[in-house]
């Protein structure tokens, strides 16, 4: 059974509270302006925050098996296609001398491959408190413009979000989102 602190609605309401907006009573896409914003932004922002930095609870490893070697694009060396796990949002690392990710496939010269990735962790009970805090801040930032928040409020939310994720950026050498691979969602 979910506790109140672990529900999607409670996270959305915490984000709305930062914007001084009334709480949402449900996740209704046809409800109030606040409820519509929660429905519109929650899933996308959750995935963005998961991919922002390598949250320890969301990093997984998998051994990727491949198909037979096949010609890949204009590259002269045949590559093997390795399907990513279904819950993969972002590839973090592949143990291979040469590899490239295209869509939901990793192409490499050898097989099997050891891959570490960010999983699509939907169970909020598995997420740590720092992730939930970062999610609330980023969700409030995403909803701030449609809900009419002032520019200063939006800037403060973004600054607080960056501060909330700084511990992982520093410990994992991520200086910005740009030097971290693009997500797959």
N, C-alpha and C positions, 0 to 999 in steps of 0.2 A: 504494500500500500504506500502510495506517495505521501510524503509529508508536504505541508503547505509551502515550505521553503524550496521544495524541489519541483513545483509545478510550473509549467510554461506560463500560465496566467499570472502567477506571483512574480515571476521575473519581468514580464511585461508591465505589470503594475508598478514594480520598483523603478522601471525606466520612465514610466509616465509620471511618477512622483517627482523624479529629478527635473521634469519639465513643468511641474506645478499644474498638471492636468488631472482631471477626475479619473479614478480607476476604472478599468474595463471590467464588466461583470462576466464576460465570456469572450471566446475567440470567434466572434461572429463577423464574417466578411460583409454582411449587410447591416451591421449594427451601427453604433455611434462612430464618430470620427476616430476616436481612440481605439475602439475595437477593430475597425478596418485597418488602421496603421499596424496594430499588433499582428494581424493576419498577414498583411502585406510584407512586413519586414522580418518577422521572427526567423523563419527558416533560412533565408539568405544571410542574415547577419550571424546566425549561429554557425553556419558553415564558414563564413569569412573569419570569424574569431578563432575557430578551430584551426584554420590554415594560416593565421597570422604569425604564430610562433609554434614551435613543437611542444605542445602541452604534454607532459609525461603520461597522463592517463589516456591520451589519444594516439600515441605512437605505437604502431604494431610492426611486426616483422613477418615476412612470408617468404616461402620458397616458391618461385615462379617456374613452372614447367613450360616447355615450348612446343611449338609445332616443328615440322621439318624445315630445314633452311630454305629460304626463298629470296629471290632478288628483291631488294628494297630500294625503291626510287632510283637515283642515278649512282648510288654507292656501289663501287666495284666488288665489294666483299659481300657474299650472301649473309643475311642476318636471320636470326630466329625470332619469331613473334611470341611474346610472353603476355598472356592476359593478366591484367591487374585484378586484385580481389574486388568483389562487388562493393565493399564498404570503403574503398580507397578514395579519399578526397584529394590527396596531394602526395606525390612521390618525394621522399626526402633523400634517399640514397639507394644506389644499386651497386652491388659489388661486382664490377666488371671493368675491364680496361677501356671499353668503348660501349656506349649505349645511348639510345635516344628514345624519348617518350612521345608517342603520337596517339592522341585520343586516349583510349583505354588499353593501349598496347605498349609494351616496352620491347624495343628491338635491340638485340645484342648478338654478338658472334658465338657465344657459348650458352650452354644450358646445363643444369638449372641455375637460376639467379637468386641470390639473397637480396631481398628488397625491404627497406624500412619505409613506412608511409604513415600519413595521418588518416586515421579511420573516422568514419562518420558516426561519432558517438552520440546517439540520441537519448540514452538513458542518463538523465540529469543526476541521478544518485551516484553515478561513477565520476562525475565531474567535480573538480575541487572548487573550493570557495573563491580562489583567485580567478578561475575561469568564469564563474558565475558573475563576479564583480565586473570583469572585463566585458562580458556579454551584456550586462545591464547598461554599462556606459556606452558601448557601441550601438546598442539598440536605441537608447535615448538619443544619441547623435543622429542616427538614421531617421528617427521619427520627428526630430526637432524642426526641420523645415516645413513638412506638411502640417505640423501642429502649430506653426507660427511662432516658434521660439526666436528670441533675439539673437543676433550674430554673436554677441559676447557669450551667451549661454552655449551656443554650438561650439565655439572655440574652447571654452572651459571643458566641455564634455570630451572633446577630442584630445586635449592636453591630458586630462585625467585618464583616458583610455591608454594613451601612450605610456604614461607613468605606471599604470597597472600591469602592462605587459613588458616593461623594461627589464625586470628580473630575468625573464626567459630570453630576451633578446641578447643580453649581456652574457649569460651563461652558455648560450649556444652560438654566439658569434653572428647573430642576425642583426645587421646594422639597419636595414630597412626591409620593407616587404619586397622591394625590387630585387634584392639578392637572394630571395627565397623563391623556389620554383612556383609557377602559376598553379592554382588549384585546378581540379578536373571537373568540378561540379558545374 
